[in-house]
Amino acid sequence: MKARYFLLLPLFLFFFAHPSSGQGFAVSPCAVSEPYNSAHPKGVAIQSLLDGMVQMQVPGAVAAIWDANGTWTGTSGLAKLEDATPMGACHLHYLQSIAKTYMAVVIVKLYEEGKIDLDAKAATYLPESLSKRIPGLEKVTVRMLLNHTSGLPEYNYDPTYIARLLQNPQRIFSPAEYLDYVEKRKPLFEAGSKYRYLNFGYCLLSLMADHITGDHAKYMRERIFEPLGLKNTFYRIEQGNTYGDMLVNSYWDRHSNGTLENISVLQNSNVASMAGDDGIITTPQEAILFLKGLMEGKLVKPESLAMMQDWVKDSKGKPRYGFGLSNAMFAGEKAIGHSGGGLGAGAELYYFPEKKVYMFLAINLGTVTSSPIHTKAEGLIEELHGVMVK
């Protein structure tokens, strides 16, 4: 979980950031606290590693696996430190950048419906009032936005954005507002010339999908959540809504000294602002159901799924990213999926095709700034990957 979401964040933490509410949001305990499918042969080992992460001061952790032995879900630690609410399998977690996979599916489905041409210029699907504000957009195709080869500027490179975010923990940004932080910047590189993972492209994809569908969040619910029966997955979340007190509280180590602060208000407001590149909360089980549904052809056609795995290469020539999917290696095994990191959360959602294993891991600790807690826990996370695929 080494995602870097706010790329300039460390420069501003000590000057502008302050803990939101020390009490955070109310969280209800889950009715069932035991691991689901306790007979799963990997359950004991995974549970031990989760417990080890909590012993290293991670507030709470959850893992889910689906393989030939069925589904197993286990938790450790707390969903809320202040009142010692145990982490449970029913609790909702922030997916952070894993939302890009969901957004890519929306665009691919629009492609399948003949409503979008992946090799057309992205400006074709945006109102002129928005497209004219984006430097270099005239050279960028929809495909380049999907696979991070657009070279467009990044909104979270802007110091003003970072300052406003951290100084106003309850401020909601609109997706179109992020254009304010890119319109005076130059493209990072020539469109299509190389790969560089950024967030702004997926924000633009959400605006394009809105322009085509009228409400891309509704489209996502109708084309993804409902067909897969995802009743506890929410996109474009409402600020302050705890969804029946099932949403975990969020923590960060602002000073990188092992001292945790409850930043649930800032985390919640930030994710409520996001569209396309973030903005989803869900349960461990439903995260796996989504990726499993995608890989089994329940959401897009086989040829579209293959196209989503047409990997672009990084500067070292390694295949890295397709459409909302990353090509990774864990414990010596190929993995397809995505990770996500934020101010108060971190998550991983991957499929290991050779082993036919799906895994989800989430913690309610921020992963975008350094912390001795992360350093200690990283070894256990690597061990957990190994257990998942053995």
N, C-alpha and C positions, 0 to 999 in steps of 0.2 A: 504493500500500500504506500507507494512512494509518489503518488500523483502530486503534481504541482498545479493547483488551481488558480490561486492568486499569485501571479508570478513576481510581483513587486511587494508582496505583503510584508516580508521581514523588514523592509526599510521603514515601515510606518507603525509597526506594532507598538513600539515603546513611546511614541509621540501622541498617537491618536486613540489607540484602543483602550477600552475599559470594559470590565465585566458588565454584562447586561443586568440580569436579575440573579442574585445569588440563590433565589428559590426556584427559578426556572418555571416549567409547566407541570401541572399535575399529571401523574402517570398511574394508571391502575394496574395491579398485578394480573397476570394471566391465570385463568382458571386451572390450567394444567401446567405444572412446572417441570415434570420429568421429561427426559429426552423422548422424542417421538421414535417409535420402533427401536426400543432399547436392546433388542436382540441382534441388531445389525453388527456384523463382525468388526467393523471399523469404529464403532461408536465409542468404546472405552478409550481407545487411543486418541481420538479427536477430542473427546471431553477432557482428557488429561491436559492436552495442549491448550484448550480454551481456559481451563483453570490456571494453567501456568501463566498465560497472558495477564489474567486478572491479578495474580500474585505479583506481577511486575508493574502494577498500578494502572493497567488499562481499566477504565470504569466498568465496561460491560462488553461482552463479545458473544456472537452467535455464529454458528456454522450449520450448513445444510448440505447434504450430499444425496445424489440419486445415482444408483448403479444397479448391477444385476441383483443385488440383495434388497432392492427397494429404496425407500427414502428414509433418511435419518436426519433429525434436527436436534441440536443441543445448544444450550446457552450457559453462560457463566457470568458472574458479577451482577452489576446493578443497572437498571434502566434509569434510575435516578439516585444519585448518591445521597442527597440531603435527607431523604426519608427512607433510605435503604429498600427501595422497591426492586425486587429481583428482576433480572432480565428474563423474559419469557419468549417462547416461540411465536406468540401471537402479536408481539410488539412490532410496530412499524419503524423502518429504518430509511435513512436518506441514501438514495442510490448515487447522488452526485453525477459524475460524468457517464455513468452507465446509462443514463437517460439518452445519450447519443445513439445507442443501439435502437431504442424505441423510435427515436426521431427518424433514423435512417429507414426503418421499416415503413413509416408513414410515407416517405418520399418514394420508396420503391413501389409501394402499393399504388400511389398516384401515377407512377410510370406504367405499371401494369394496366391501369385503367385508361391509359392514353391521354392523361391530363398534364403530363410533364415529359419533356425530352431531356434526358440526362446530359446530352452534349450540346444543348442550347445554352445561350448566355443566361446567367442567373438573373440578370436585369429584366429578362423577358417576363418573369413571374413576380416582379415587385412593382408597386406603384412608382412612378417617376419621382414623386416627392421624396421617396426613400433612396432609390437607386442612385440618384444624382449626388447624394451625399457621401458615397462610398468610393474612396480613391482606388482606381484600378479595376473596378467591378466590370468594366466593359470588356475585359479580357478573360473573365472568369466564367467557367461553365458550372452547371449544377454538379456534375461529377467531381470537379475539383473541390467544391465545398464538402462533399461527402467524404473524400479521401484525404483531406487536409493538404492539398497541393495548390491552394488558391493564392497564397502569398499575401492575403489581405492583412491589414493591421489588426491588432488585438486590443479589445477594449480594456482588459485588465493590465495592460502595459501603462495605462494613463494614471499618473500620481493623483490627479484630481478625483478620479473615480474611487481609488483606494481610500483616499481621505474621507470622501463623502460616505462611503460604505461604513467605515469604522467609527466615524464620529456620530453617525445617526443610525443606531442599531435597529430602529423600527421603520426606517425608510424603505419604501417599495419602489423599485425601478421598473419601468415598462420595457419590453424588448426593444421597441423603437428608440428608446432613450439611449441605448448603448451606442447608437450611431454618433451621439455627441462626442464620444471619446475616440472615434476613429476618423472622422471626416477631415481633420486637418493633418493627418499622418500619411506618410508615404507607404506604399506596399512594401512588405518585408523582402520580397523577391519576385522575379518574373513569374506570372501565373503559369502553373503547370510544370515549372522547371525542377521542383524538388518537393520533398515531404517535410512538413513541420506541423506537429500537433498543436492546434489552437482551439479556442472556444467560439470565437466570433462567427465562424462559418456556420456552425450549427444554430446559432441564434438567427442568422439570416435564413436558414432553411425553415425555421419555424415561421418567420414572417412571410416567406414564400408560400408555405402550406396554408397559412391563414388567408392569403390573397386568393388562392385557388379554391379552398373549401369554405371559406367564411368563418370557420372555427376549427382550427386543426386539433385542439384539445378534444373537442367532441368527436372529431373524425378518429382520433387515436382510441378513444373509449369504444367507439362502435366497431372499429376494424381490428383492434388488438385485444383490449381488456375483455370485452363481452364474449367474443368467440372462444377465448381461452378460459372463461369463467373466473377472471381475476376480479373478485369482489372487494379485495382489500389493497388495491393498487390505485394510487391517486396521482394525477398530473396537474400542474398549475395549482398547487396547493393554496389554500386560503391562509393568509397570515393569522397566526394565533389559534387556528383550529387544531386541536389535538386529536381529532378523529376518534372520539369516544375515550379520550385519555389513553390511547394506545401508542402514541408517538413518543419515542425515547427522548430523554434530555440529552443535551450535547455539551461537551467539555473540550477545553484546550489548555495547552501548556504555553501560555503567552510568553513567559520569560525563559522558556527552555531550561527550566530548573527542576522539573518534576512536580510543580505546584499546579493543581488543576483548578480551573474556574468554570462555572456554569455559564455558558453563552447561548443558551437555548433560544433566547429572543432574537439575537443577531443571526444565528444559524437559520432559524425558521424564516425570518424576514428575507434573508438573502436567497434561500431556495424558492420562496414564494415569488421572488422577482424573476426567476430564471425560466427561459423557454427554449427548448431545443437542445441546449448544451447541458441542461440540468433540470430539476423541477419535479422529480418523482420520489414518492415514498411507497414502500411496500413491505410485505412480510418475507422472511427467508423462503418459505415454500412457494410463494407466488413469483418470486424472482426466478427460481429454477423452472417453474411452469412456463414462464415467458420464454426463456432461452431454449428450453426443450421444445416448446411449440414452434419456435422459429426454425430450429435445426431439423425438426421432423416434417417440415413442409406444411404446417398448419396455417401459416401466415402469408407466405409468398411462394411463388412457383419455384420448382427446382432450378431452372435456369437463372432465376433472379437471385436465389440463394448463392449459387455459384458466382454470380457477378459481385455479390456483396463480399466475397472472399477473393476477389482479384486484387491481391496485395500490392501496394506501392512500396518501394524500397527506401530505406533511410540512407543517410550519408555513407554508411559502411556497406551498403549493398544488401542489407538484410530485409526480407519482406516484413513489413510492419503493420500496414493498415489497409482495410478495405472500405466498406460502407458501414460505419458505425460498429465495426468489429476490428479488434486488434489480433495480430498473430504473435503469440507469446510462447515461451518455454518455461515450464515449472517442473522441477524434479526430473529433468531430462525428457519430459513429455510435451508434445505440441498441445497448446491450449488456444481455443478460439473464444473470444468474449470481450470483456471490458472491465476496467477498474475505475474507481472514482474516489476523489478526495476533496474534502472541504474544511471549513473552519472548525467544525465540530463533529466530523464523521469520516469514515473510510469504509470502502466496500470493494469486493471482488466478485465477479460472476463469470464463470468460465466453463467450457465444455472441452473435454479431452477426447478427441475422436477415436484415437487408437484404443483407448480403454473404455470408451462409451460411458464416461463418468461426467456428471454435472456437479459443480460445487458453487456454494455461495458463502461468503464470509463478510461480516460487518462488525465494526466497533463504533462506539459513540464517543470517540476521541478524535479531535482534529488531526489531519494528516498532512497539512500543507505547510507546516512549520516544523523545524527540527525540535526534537525532544529526546532526552535520555530514555524516556519510556518507550519510544519507537525503537531506539537502538537495541534495547534489551529484548523487545518482543519480536523483532524481525527474524531472529533465528527460529523461534517457535512457529512463526508463520510459514517459514520454509519447510520445517518439519511437517507441518500440517498438510502442505501441498503433497509431500512425499507419501503421507498416509492415505490421502485421498486417492492417489493413482496407483498404489502398489497392487 
